[in-house]
Amino acid sequence: MSEFPFLSLATAHEAEQTIKKSRFIGYAAPITTETDATNILDQVQAQHAKANHAAYAYVAGDHDELTRQSDAGEPVGTAGSPILNVIQQQHLHNIIIVVTRFFGGIKLGAGGLIRAYGSSASLAIQDASIVERKALTRYEITLDYKQAEPLNTWLADRVDQIVGTDYGVAVTVTVLVGADDIQFATELTSKTNGQAQLKKIDEEFAEVPYAVSK
């Protein structure tokens, strides 16, 4: 098992920079299949039909089984490879990054191109919303009303997600907790003095917000 979490994008994100009069537009988007990647590439190329280059890289699959890159007419190894390096260095999965270039008349050289495409790819994901795909267990917690408010405060910081709360004869809170979180039941018992009832509903994969350290 990888020591890194399975990270991807929540939504598409775009960023732009100008380097020596060349305009570079980085566009990053979540994908799951090669068809997704092809469709996004077609959309970007149609949107920037007058661009000189649209280099890209993408990975898809649970183990990045699908990995592709293209220099799109730039010198070999100066565009697609640095974009792919950014994806891999940030441990991102199921993602495509397309960097479109409008040539400004000044040649950048191989080193300059590598830096330009790499930094444009980095900008495309810099402020993007990142999600982590996690194996989660869904629980229902049933407790009386007087315990609900203090417990909800604790749960907000403790679980991956509070799915919902039902107010009936008692309060039932549905939560998602990491499947490998073996301490949750014990901590819940301690917090409620054994008064809360915990029921396991099922296990599932879900995408939860991921805080990226900057």
SESE-173785 format. One record per residue (C-alpha): residue number from 1; chain; y negated, z, x. Coordinates in pm, 1 decimal. Layout:
! SESE-173785
 num chaine        v        w        u
 NUM      A        Y        Z        X
...
! end
This chain:
! SESE-173785
 num chaine        v        w        u
   1      A      0.0      0.0      0.0
   2      A   -347.5    -86.4    125.2
   3      A   -572.3    198.5    234.9
   4      A   -859.6     21.2     60.2
   5      A   -923.1     16.2   -316.5
   6      A   -883.5   -309.8   -510.1
   7      A  -1245.9   -415.0   -555.8
   8      A  -1401.0   -707.1   -739.4
   9      A  -1721.4   -802.5   -918.4
  10      A  -1806.2   -691.7  -1270.5
  11      A  -2033.9   -991.6  -1328.4
  12      A  -2176.3  -1287.4  -1140.3
  13      A  -2468.8  -1233.9   -905.3
  14      A  -2705.2  -1467.3   -718.5
  15      A  -2945.5  -1425.9   -427.4
  16      A  -3159.8  -1665.2   -226.7
  17      A  -3317.5  -1683.3    117.1
  18      A  -3500.9  -1940.5    327.9
  19      A  -3415.7  -1990.2    694.9
  20      A  -3619.7  -2237.1    899.9
  21      A  -3720.7  -2425.8    586.3
  22      A  -3361.3  -2456.5    461.2
  23      A  -3304.6  -2292.2    124.4
  24      A  -2975.8  -2102.5     89.1
  25      A  -2859.1  -1984.4   -254.3
  26      A  -2559.6  -1752.4   -261.5
  27      A  -2368.4  -1721.8   -587.9
  28      A  -2080.5  -1475.6   -629.4
  29      A  -1860.2  -1448.9   -938.3
  30      A  -1533.1  -1285.9  -1047.2
  31      A  -1227.4  -1510.4  -1087.6
  32      A   -856.1  -1468.3  -1152.5
  33      A   -723.4  -1823.4  -1113.1
  34      A   -787.0  -2140.5   -916.9
  35      A   -908.9  -2301.5  -1238.8
  36      A  -1176.4  -2031.9  -1266.5
  37      A  -1287.1  -2107.0   -911.0
  38      A  -1296.6  -2482.8   -970.3
  39      A  -1498.2  -2442.4  -1289.5
  40      A  -1754.9  -2219.0  -1120.3
  41      A  -1784.5  -2454.5   -824.3
  42      A  -1841.5  -2746.2  -1062.4
  43      A  -2109.9  -2549.0  -1247.0
  44      A  -2294.1  -2457.3   -927.5
  45      A  -2280.1  -2812.8   -796.3
  46      A  -2409.2  -2946.6  -1128.1
  47      A  -2691.7  -2691.9  -1130.5
  48      A  -2794.1  -2784.5   -775.4
  49      A  -2708.8  -3153.0   -781.5
  50      A  -2968.2  -3238.5   -516.2
  51      A  -2842.9  -2983.0   -264.1
  52      A  -2707.9  -3108.2     67.8
  53      A  -2412.3  -2870.0     86.6
  54      A  -2221.0  -2629.0   -137.9
  55      A  -1988.9  -2436.6     93.6
  56      A  -1756.1  -2180.4    -57.7
  57      A  -1468.1  -1941.0    -17.4
  58      A  -1255.7  -1761.8   -272.8
  59      A   -957.7  -1531.6   -301.1
  60      A   -743.1  -1454.3   -604.7
  61      A   -422.0  -1270.2   -682.3
  62      A   -294.7   -916.5   -638.6
  63      A   -238.0   -983.9   -269.0
  64      A   -492.3  -1265.0   -219.0
  65      A   -212.4  -1519.1   -252.7
  66      A   -475.3  -1783.1   -325.2
  67      A   -727.0  -1813.5    -41.7
  68      A   -946.2  -2120.1     -0.6
  69      A  -1259.0  -2215.0    191.4
  70      A  -1469.7  -2525.5    249.7
  71      A  -1748.3  -2615.4    491.5
  72      A  -1868.7  -2881.6    245.8
  73      A  -1981.0  -3123.0    515.4
  74      A  -2120.7  -2867.4    758.9
  75      A  -1961.7  -2854.2   1107.9
  76      A  -1609.2  -2713.6   1097.5
  77      A  -1599.1  -2335.1   1086.0
  78      A  -1972.7  -2282.5   1030.3
  79      A  -1987.4  -2232.8    652.3
  80      A  -1664.1  -2160.9    464.1
  81      A  -1524.6  -1930.2    730.6
  82      A  -1825.6  -1694.0    750.9
  83      A  -1831.3  -1674.3    369.9
  84      A  -1462.0  -1582.9    365.5
  85      A  -1522.6  -1326.4    639.9
  86      A  -1776.7  -1148.8    418.7
  87      A  -1528.3  -1134.6    130.6
  88      A  -1256.5   -993.1    352.9
  89      A  -1480.0   -749.2    539.9
  90      A  -1599.9   -603.8    209.5
  91      A  -1238.0   -582.1     84.2
  92      A  -1318.7   -785.6   -226.6
  93      A  -1058.0   -960.9   -439.0
  94      A  -1057.0  -1211.9   -725.2
  95      A  -1394.5  -1349.0   -621.7
  96      A  -1562.6  -1676.4   -531.9
  97      A  -1882.9  -1708.6   -330.9
  98      A  -2063.5  -2042.2   -320.3
  99      A  -2355.7  -2089.6    -82.5
 100      A  -2569.9  -2391.1   -163.9
 101      A  -2800.2  -2532.6    102.9
 102      A  -3106.0  -2749.3     62.2
 103      A  -3171.1  -2884.6    411.9
 104      A  -3526.1  -2819.6    528.4
 105      A  -3535.5  -3063.2    818.6
 106      A  -3465.3  -2820.2   1103.3
 107      A  -3115.8  -2804.1   1250.1
 108      A  -2981.9  -2451.7   1292.3
 109      A  -2699.0  -2514.6   1537.1
 110      A  -2347.0  -2379.6   1497.2
 111      A  -2441.9  -2017.1   1558.0
 112      A  -2738.9  -2039.7   1325.8
 113      A  -2528.5  -2190.9   1049.2
 114      A  -2263.5  -1920.4   1081.2
 115      A  -2528.9  -1650.7   1053.4
 116      A  -2707.1  -1826.1    766.7
 117      A  -2397.5  -1877.7    552.9
 118      A  -2262.6  -1531.9    631.1
 119      A  -2588.8  -1356.0    548.5
 120      A  -2631.6  -1562.0    230.8
 121      A  -2284.5  -1458.8    116.5
 122      A  -2369.0  -1095.8    193.1
 123      A  -2690.8  -1119.6     -7.5
 124      A  -2498.7  -1260.8   -303.9
 125      A  -2292.7   -941.6   -331.4
 126      A  -2544.4   -691.7   -193.2
 127      A  -2675.9   -574.2   -530.7
 128      A  -2383.2   -690.9   -742.4
 129      A  -2195.4   -453.4   -972.4
 130      A  -1864.1   -369.7   -805.2
 131      A  -1560.9   -249.4   -998.1
 132      A  -1234.9    -97.4   -881.4
 133      A   -906.2   -185.3  -1046.0
 134      A   -709.1    134.9  -1079.6
 135      A   -378.6    246.4  -1222.4
 136      A   -482.0    496.4  -1488.6
 137      A   -315.3    735.5  -1728.9
 138      A   -459.3    767.2  -2079.0
 139      A   -457.0   1121.0  -2218.0
 140      A   -561.4   1284.0  -2542.9
 141      A   -700.5   1636.0  -2510.3
 142      A   -714.4   1845.4  -2827.1
 143      A   -916.6   2166.9  -2837.8
 144      A  -1136.6   2372.9  -3066.9
 145      A  -1506.8   2311.4  -3116.0
 146      A  -1639.2   2602.4  -2911.0
 147      A  -1460.7   2471.6  -2600.9
 148      A  -1563.1   2108.8  -2647.2
 149      A  -1916.6   2110.6  -2507.0
 150      A  -1845.4   2289.2  -2176.0
 151      A  -1526.1   2089.7  -2130.0
 152      A  -1704.8   1757.1  -2186.0
 153      A  -1951.3   1849.2  -1912.3
 154      A  -1661.8   1910.8  -1674.2
 155      A  -1474.7   1598.6  -1784.6
 156      A  -1778.6   1377.2  -1723.3
 157      A  -1753.1   1456.1  -1351.5
 158      A  -1375.4   1490.2  -1333.6
 159      A  -1213.5   1190.3  -1504.2
 160      A  -1250.3    818.3  -1442.1
 161      A  -1367.1    752.4  -1796.8
 162      A  -1418.8    934.3  -2125.2
 163      A  -1297.1    672.6  -2372.0
 164      A  -1401.2    850.0  -2690.0
 165      A  -1424.6   1174.2  -2883.8
 166      A  -1294.6   1236.1  -3236.4
 167      A  -1431.2   1526.5  -3439.5
 168      A  -1179.1   1632.3  -3701.1
 169      A  -1018.5   1966.5  -3771.2
 170      A  -1024.4   1999.6  -3393.5
 171      A  -1191.1   1792.9  -3121.5
 172      A   -981.1   1521.1  -2959.1
 173      A  -1110.9   1367.2  -2637.7
 174      A   -946.1   1053.5  -2498.5
 175      A   -979.0   1010.3  -2122.6
 176      A   -856.6    789.3  -1840.3
 177      A   -743.3    961.7  -1521.8
 178      A   -607.6    816.4  -1198.8
 179      A   -230.6    775.5  -1228.0
 180      A   -188.6    953.8   -895.0
 181      A   -406.4   1250.3   -999.1
 182      A   -141.3   1522.6  -1005.5
 183      A   -391.3   1810.2  -1029.0
 184      A   -559.9   1713.1  -1354.9
 185      A   -323.8   1891.7  -1595.3
 186      A   -332.0   2211.0  -1389.0
 187      A   -711.3   2209.3  -1365.1
 188      A   -746.0   2143.1  -1738.6
 189      A   -521.8   2439.1  -1817.4
 190      A   -732.6   2659.0  -1591.4
 191      A  -1062.6   2539.7  -1742.1
 192      A   -949.4   2607.0  -2099.7
 193      A   -736.2   2915.7  -2035.8
 194      A   -438.0   2720.1  -2158.6
 195      A   -594.0   2653.5  -2499.8
 196      A   -623.0   2274.1  -2471.8
 197      A   -333.2   2049.7  -2568.0
 198      A   -277.0   1756.0  -2333.5
 199      A    -85.2   1450.5  -2452.9
 200      A     -2.8   1150.8  -2233.6
 201      A    -50.5    826.3  -2426.7
 202      A     26.7    548.8  -2178.3
 203      A    -44.2    402.6  -1835.8
 204      A   -259.3     99.0  -1774.2
 205      A   -474.6    -86.2  -1527.0
 206      A   -847.8    -77.8  -1583.7
 207      A  -1166.9   -168.6  -1403.4
 208      A  -1400.5    121.3  -1339.2
 209      A  -1744.8    122.7  -1172.1
 210      A  -1728.1    165.6   -796.1
 211      A  -2006.0    325.1   -595.2
 212      A  -2056.6    132.1   -271.8
 213      A  -2185.3    332.2     23.3
 214      A  -2494.2    171.1    175.1
! end
